[in-house]
């Protein structure tokens, strides 16, 4: 009933990696609508970028420049052992696509057996499903800002 949160395990079990196309792929200042979330935080991540983390799947993200750094700042691992991650810092949209295509063409699925890659996949999955982390992030990113807003705006209904 809520397809955006649906994840068919076969999609991940039958493929080597995820190639994610995020909702926003232009640098924030080039976005036509300057969405507040993008403007305030610099990078927009949707559920599409989080699904592979919980499904033991390496990934490349065609998102805004700096998306992989945002994923790393959230405490997850990325995969420079599998491909060149410099695509993520490329600000030219077409060049970024070319770099990702090059990565896909050069991908060697045998690298998935690398113990470091396997360790990162399990680390990401464990972090994704860690209830303490979820509760801490919910408090930090949702509850505390609402309480602080209410304290600063006592007349706000």
N, C-alpha and C positions, 0 to 999 in steps of 0.2 A: 504493500500500500504506500510505502514511502521509498520510491525507487532511488532517490539520491543517496540513501544510506545502504542500499542493497549491494552486497558484494558476493558474487558467485565464486566459491572456492576454485571451481574449474578454470575460471579466467586466469587465475594465478598459478594453479598447478600445471597448466598446459602451456605456459609461456615462461620465458627466461627472465623478463624484466617488464616493468611498466613504463610506458612513455606517456606522461601526463601532459595534457594541454589545459592549462589553468584558465580561469574565467577572464583573467587580465594578463596580457603579455607585454604590454608597452610600459616603458618607464612611467612612473606616476605623473610626472609633469607633462607627458604626452597623451595621457588618458583623456578622452573627449569630455567626460563628465566629472573628472576629479572627484571620484567617490570619496566621501569622508573617511572611510576605513583605510583606503589607499593613501589618501593625503596625510592622515595622522600617523600611520604606521609604516608607510613606505612600500610594503609588499602585501599583496592580497593572496591568502591561501584559503582554498575551499576544501571540502571533504575529499575531493579528488586526490589531493596531495597526501592526505592522511591514510587513505585505504591501504596502499602498499605497505605502510609501516606495520600495520597489524596483520598483514597477510604474508610475512616473510618474503617480501619481494623487493629487489633492488629497483631503482627508478631514476629516470631523468625527467625533469620538469621544464616544459616550455611555458615559462611564466615570466614575470617581470625580472629584470636583472637584479640579482641578489637574493633570489628565492631560496637557493640552496643554503646560503648563509642564514637566512631566517629559519630554515628547518634545523640547522645545526644549533642556532641560538635557543631553539625550543628543546634542545637536549637530545636530538636524534643524530644518527650517523648517516653520512652520504658515502658514495662509492667511487673514489678516485682510483681504486684498484681495478675497476672495470672499464672505465672510460675517462676521457679528458673532460674535467668539469669546468674548464675555462669558458665554455659556452655560457655559463650562468652570469659571467661578468660582462658579456658583450651587450652593448646598448643598441646596436643596429639590429633591428628585428630580423631582417633577411640573412644577415651574417650569422645570427644566433641559430636560425633554422638550419643553415648550411653546416654549422658545427655539430648540431645534433644529428643530422643525417649522416655525417661522416662517422660519428660515434656508433650509430646503428650499423652502418656498413662494416665497420672494423671490429664489431663485438665478437668476442670468442667465448662461447658458452662454457668452455672448460674452466674459465676463470671463476665461475660460480662455486667451484669446489675449493677454492682458496679458503683456508681456515679463518683468515681475517674477515673475509666477506661473510662467511657463515656466522661468525661471532657477532658481526654488526647486524645481520638480519635478526638474530635472536635478541640482541640488545634492543633494537627498535621495537620488536613485537612486545617484549616485556615492559618497556617504557610506555608504549601505547596503551596497554591494558592495566597499568599500575594504578590501583584505586587511590592510593595516597597522592600520587602526582596529579591525578584528575581533580581530587578535592582541593589540593593546594592551588592549582591553576584557577579553578572556579572561584575560590575565595579571592585570590589576587586580582583576577581579570574581570570578575563580574560583581561579586558581592561587595567587596571593599569600595570599588568606584561608585556603586549605587549609594552606599552608606555615606561616603565622603560628599557626594553630590547633595544628598539630602541635608547633611550637616551645614554645608555652605549655603544652601538655598532653603532656609527654614520655612519660607512662605510658599514654596512650591508645593502643589497638591500632589 
